[in-house]
Amino acid sequence: MLTNEFYLSSQRKRESNARSYPRRIPIAISEAEGIYVKDVENKTYIDCLAGAGTLALGHNHPVVIEAMENVIKGKGPLHTLDITSPI
């Protein structure tokens, strides 16, 4: 089983020193649902940081997943910068 330290060590080798608080959290998150995250060692935590994308709905909210699947299945443009699209 790969450990948190395996992933943290790999990250230290590749990333700049621009990150701040994540360097103090010694876990590598493998799963997330609602307010919970699970690390690669199968320990569960309450996500008290909740990044900007998960702040309002939590991780992997079913309504958000459904909306994303509908866009992908509909073959709509996924990134258009500032170009108008029906989405």
Secondary structure, 3 states (H helix, E strand, C coil): CCCHHHHHHHHHHHCCCCCCHHHHCCCCEEEEEECEEEECCCCEEECCCCCCCCCCCCECCHHHHHHHHHHHHCCCCCCCCCCCCCC
